[in-house]
Amino acid sequence: MEANETRSVFGKLLLEHRRAAGWTQGRLAEASGISVRALRELERGRARAAQRRSAEVLADALGLTGRDREFFLTVAKQGRRRNPALAAQVAATCALPAPTADLSGRENELDRLSAKVAEGGGVVAIVGQAGVGKTALAATAADLWRAEFPDGGYAVDLRGMDEEPLSARAALDRLLRALDVAPGQVPASEAERSALLRMLLEGRKVLLLLDNAADEAQIRPLLVAGPGSLTLITCRRTLAGLEGARWLGLEPLSDDGATGLLAKIIGADRIRAEPAAARELVELCGFLPLAVRIAGNRLATRPQWSLAQLADRLRDESTRLRALAAGDLQLRSAFDLSYRAVSAEARRLFRRLGTVPGADFGLELAIVVSGAAPADVRDHLDELVDASLLQTTAEPERHQFHDLIRLFAEERFEAEEEPAARDVVLAHLLGKAAEAARLFYPKASETGRFGSRDEAARWLDVEGENWVAAHRLGARKGRHREVRDLAIALHWYSDGRSAQQPWWEIFSLGAAAASELGDAAAEAKLLNFVGWAASVCLGDDKGAVAEHRRALDIAVRIGDQVEQTWASIYLGQALRLTGQGDEAFEFAKRGYELAHELPFWDGQTTARNMYGRALLNAGRHTEALAVHRAVLSDAERLAGDTYPDFHRLLKTLTLRAIGDVLADLAEWREAAGQYRTSRWLAWEGGFGGLEVISAIREGRAWREAGAFEEARECLTLAAELSPGPSFSAWREQALAELALLPE
């Protein structure tokens, strides 16, 4: 065969059968009565196919029977082109869809798709949740690449979300008809149709778009294109079982991409007129293209509406999905199709996960809400991920909802579950968080459902958003005892973790719950915690003074000596920070004197260190150092009475207090040494906020001592350790100190 020749499909099939029979062209010519020259022309593709009678004679000569004969005659029939106009009309039923005119924010995804195609075609699956824009991206990409596939482009909507998706057999029929196979010549079985399609496409460069696929089983018989072709699949399922495919997981749009899509629908002028409302609107749409398109269409058909009006309607979570509808575009309906496509057990888990109060959850909470065995829950979670109803997170075995799908899950819960099922996860989170937090009491022993204090700390960290949200929800639902108990339990855990959780809110909810219960002792205790959080977490020292005075009044009224002591300790600190030095000293001294009745680790250490700070503020440096050093000495002597991290926390705070005294005496190098040890201890204990504070003060001490490189190292570290909003004030301090260093 010459290099530029390409065999016809019929020619290849004829050659295969002749060789399988072990015949030469001459022998087949003798058996069939067809000349050697004619056979050569057929096999080389110079003649597309034999005429009907010649094909039958060749089949007889080769001894073909049954399906082999039927297939041979079908391919011969296909080679004889029928009416071109009729062929074009049939082919139009599988034409590639028109590209989306207002596609926006998908430039990176188009580049990534192009890179995958450049690797050599094959099979590329675009997967993602309902409404994320898979079909729009695929149609646009197919239109861009149309010229690269000169032998044609074909598309089939597989209706994967219908109650009865298009079968692979029916899809093959459509493709064969589009390739001009006459209805009577389409083989009966799925396997034969797949084989015929493979032969028809062999050696050709085609683009095949299989849109809205149901699953791997539906797709596999359709993956017949050769290496020079491309099969592009869109599916809500991840299609993880598809062999030889490459995947592009499609996520919601970026803020700019979603705003750009909205601008294309309603016009850039309306976006420029209300930029803040536009940003809020796309955020309320979860940056989901379908939701943004629906919102845009509503605004486009209602030019009298402002963007703020629609944003106001979407703020209400209970009606947001209902509001995201325009004509036949229904976001809820799109989600419902995915929901109905999974098993009954996965649907039950899906709607019950809507009761988890935080943004993400692990296997533990999924088991709690479902009540099923762990292995079954894992399977159902995988099913929901495969259906794009759940998303995985960077943390192993943790999942999350898209915001709008969460609302849909909550709707399904309300419609299909008993209200009492909502309380299961709430009770679990409130109870387990309190149990974990109590392990951080100074003399707590490691018992209960947690294997260790470290395990409890990890749980409180990982599930932080969930138990904080449960605490808020419990307060709204009137679960006052659990809210009070959790807030009290968190006291010692919050020490050293001031930037980790919204402590002022947590303790305020606890104090309100105690008040509702008429529990004055708990209310006084929690008001002292509220004051601590106001000062340490919010920098609101005046607010702290007010809360501690309230706590003191209640404690005096009910004769609670312990909370009077704590209120005095805290007032000594807060009043000093508000510039009321004389009164601050009196309260600090009173707290110091009263605290001798308290256990060393449970209040006495704090009272003594606070008094030392009051002495420093009064200029009594020697006495202040003596107080702090005595605390350190006693802490070493009594170290066995508490757990190592609590001992480490106390040393961190006490060494920092000694550093403050030395710094006030301008003994900068000695102060820096105390701060450095304090910083290392904070790092070892995982007390991020304390590490930052010690690093700032160490940096300042080194600067005053003229050790500028050491200062730069400490202050740079402090700035790097202060990324979030909770650390913003400390970051500003660190940067201000850095600015004072010489270049």
Secondary structure, DSSP 4 states (H G I P E B T S, - for coil): --TT----HHHHHHHHHHHHHT--HHHHHHHH---HHHHHHHHHTSSS---HHHHHHHHHHHT--HHHHHHHHHHHHHHS---HHHHHHHHGGGPPPPPPTT--S-HHHHHHHHHHHHTT-EEEEEE--TTS-HHHHHHHHHHHHGGG-TT-EEEEE--TTSSSPPPHHHHHHHHHHHTT--GGGS-SSHHHHHHHHHHHHTT---EEEEEEE--HHHHGGG----TTSEEEEEESS--TT-TTEEEEEPPPPPHHHHHHHHHHHH-HHHHHH-HHHHHHHHHHTTT-HHHHHHHHHHHHT-TTS-HHHHHHHHT-TTTHHHHSEETTEEHHHHHHHHHHTS-HHHHHHHHHHTT--SSEEEHHHHHHHH---HHHHHHHHHHHHHTTSSEE-SSTTEEE--HHHHHHHHHHHHHHS-GGGHHHHHHHHHHHHHHHHHTTSTT--S-SS-SSHHHHHHHHHHTHHHHHHHHHHHHHTT-HHHHHHHHHHTHHHHTT-TTTS-HHHHHHHHHHHHHHHT-HHHHHHHHHHHHHHHHHTT--HHHHHHHHHHHHHHHHHHT-HHHHHHHHHHHHHHHHHTT-HHHHHHHHHHHHHHGGGS-IIIIIHHHHHHHHHHHHHTT-HHHHHHHHHHHHHHHHHTGGGS-HHHHHHHHHHHHHHHHHHHHHTT-HHHHHHHHHHHHHHHHHHT-HHHHHHHHHHHHHHHHHTT-HHHHHHHHHHHHHT--SGGGHHHHHHHHHHHHTS--
